[in-house]
Amino acid sequence: MATIHRHYGAWRVQIRRQGHKAISKTFELKGDADMWARETERSVQLGRIAPQINESNETLGDILKRYSREITPTKKSHTTEQYRIGALLRHAVSQRPLSNLKSVDMARFRDERLEVVSSATVRKELQLISHAITIATREWGIRLFENPCKSIRRPVEGSSRERRLDEYELAKLLEAAKISQNQYLAPVMEFAVETGMRRGELLSLRKDNVDLVWPAPDQWSSFYERARTV
């Protein structure tokens, strides 16, 4: 039998059935809690699921660390994702045991992060956590009744910004770059400002990609025609 009650500002569903362990899940909206309770009770009655509560002592942080070792290195953006995982491991939610990780925890994590970083960053963090949990349940033998990231609202994407550095900001930035131990930092930054190229494009640029021979004025028309067809 399912019971629904308020729990720390959310709606908590508990389903108890003789011969099975209790199932519980927390929702922000009562309508979602009612729907889940009906669907889950029906699935139990039909024998579609065998309700279990994960009894593993592993935390979300343990899963993220393994994901960082085994999954992240296979991605093109692995460097950025490593930094993102590092930020997640510093948050208190990473210390939560998977057996007690609920949607209300992820909703609280979302709201706390939105006070610090952009909505786009929070969306990426939630997507990363969700995928790590999915991999853990499908491939690493971690038993979870549900993925708590899939029950919460994702932050609305903010409006994009288009802004260039003004002359003063650029001068100060280059001034700081020129005293860096990395002698290439300042010229790379100037090149990035002039071309609008992203970091990945800059770092993948090779000598063969650059035509260092500038055409004579009488050859400009043919030069631009060739460039336009590339």
N, C-alpha and C positions, 0 to 999 in steps of 0.2 A: 504494500500500500504506500502511496506517495503522500508526503506531507510537504507543504511549502510555507516558509516563514521568513520574516525579515532577519537579516544577519549582517551587521556592520554596514548598513546602508544599501545592501543588495538583497536579492531574493534567493534563498537557498532551498534546493529540492533534496529531499531524502527519500529513498525508496527502499523499503524493507520487505523481504519475501522469505518465507520459511525455507531453509535449506540453502540460502544464498547469503553472501556477505552484503552488507548495506552499500548502496550506491548514493553518492551525493554530488551535487554540482551547483554552482552559484551563478546567477544571472543578474544583469543590471535591470532588466525589464521583467515585470511579472508575467506578461504575455508569453515571453520566450520560455520562462520557467514552466508555465502551464503546458505549453506545447511539448517541451522536452519530456516532461513527466508522463504525458499520455503516450508518446511514441516509445519511450523506454519501457514502460510497463507492458505495452503491447508486445514489444520485442522479447521481453523476458517470458511472457506467457506463451509465445510461439516457439520458444527455445532458440531464437536467433542469436542470442548472446548469453554468455555465461558470466554474469557480473563478477568482477574481481577488483580489488583495490591494490594498486601496486605497493609492494612491501619493500621495495629496494631502498637502500640508504643513500643512493646516489642523488646528488643535488643537480640543479640546473647548471651550475658552474662546471661540474664534472662532465656533463654532456657537451657543453660548449668547448671545453678544453680538448676533448676527443675529436669533436668536429673540426677544431682548428688544426689538429694534427693530421687528420685523415681526409677531410673533404675540402677544406679551404685551399690547400696547395694545388688542387686540380683546377682551380678557377683562374680566369685571366686577371681578375681584380683581386688576387689573393692578398696583396700587400695592404690594400685599403680594408679588406675584411678582417685581417689580423688586428688592425688598430681598433676596428669596431668591436670585435670580441673582447679586446682588452678593456674597453670602456664598460662593456656589459659585466665583465667579471668584477669590476670595482663597485658595481651596484649591489645593494643588499638582496635583490631578488635572486641573484645567482647562488645565494646560500640556502635557498629554499629547497627542501627535499622534493623530489618529483612526486612522491606520494601525497604531498600536501599542497602542491602547486595548483591553484585554482584560477578561474577566469578573473575573479575579483583581484587577485594578486597582480595579474598582468594589466588590468585596468588601472590599478594604482601606480604601477611602474610607468605606464603610458603617460598618466597625468603628471607624474613627477618629472619625467624627462622633458615634457613639453615646456616646463618652466626653465629649462636649461638650454635645449637645442631646438632646431627647427622641426616642423611637422614632417618634412621629408626625411630627416634623419631618423625620427621615431618610427616612421613607417618601415624604413629599411631595417631597423633593429628588431621590430616585431616580426618582420618577414624572416629574418635570420634565425631568431629563436624558434619560430614555428617550424622552419625547415629542419633545424637541428633535432627538435623533438620528433618530427616525422621520421627522420633517418634512424633515430634511436629505437623507435617502436617497430619499424619495418625490418631493420637490418642488425640491430645490436641486442635484440632480445629483451628490451625494456618494456614492461607491461604497464600500459596506461589506458584508462578507459576512454579518455578524450584528450584532445590537444587544446589546452586552455587559451591559446592565442586565437583560435578560430571562433570564439564566442563573443569577442569584444569588438567594439567599433574601432576602425582605424582612423587616425587623424586625417582631416581634410587637407589635401595638398594646397599649400600656399601659392599665391600668385608669383610668377617668375619675375626676377629682377634683371634689368639691363642697365648697367652703370659702369662707366669707365673711371679710372683714377684721374683726378685732376693733376695739374702740373706739380703742385706742391707735394701731394701724396706720393706721386711717382718719384720725385727727387729725393724725398726722405727714404723711400723704400730702396732705391738704388744706392743711396749713401750707406745704408746699413748693409746692403748686400756686398758692397765693395770691400768692406773690412772683414768679411767672412773668410774663414780658412779655405773655403772652396772657391778657387779662382774662377770657376765657370759659372757661379751663381748669378752674378750681375749681368754678364752677356746673355745668358739664357733668359733671364727675366726681361731684358730689353727686347729680345727676339720674340718672346711670348706676347708682350704688349703690342708690338708692331704687327704681328701676324694673326693674333687671336687664337693661336694653336693651343690645344690642351696638353696637360702634362704627358699623357700617354703618347700623343703624336710627336711631341718634342723628343722624348726619350727614345722613340723608335726611328727617328730621322737618321739617315745614313748619307754618306758622301755621294753615293750614286743617285740619291733622290734630288740633289741640288745641281742646277746648271750654273756654274760659276762664270761662264762666258756670256757677257751681255751683248746682244746683237747691235750692230751698227744701225743708225737711224733709218737707212734705206731698207733695212730688213725687218723693221718692227711689225709691219702688216702681216708678213708671213709667220713671224714669231707668235703673234697673238692668235693667229688662225690655228697654229699647231697646238697652242696651249688650250684653246677653247674646245678642241676635240679630244683632249686627254681624258 
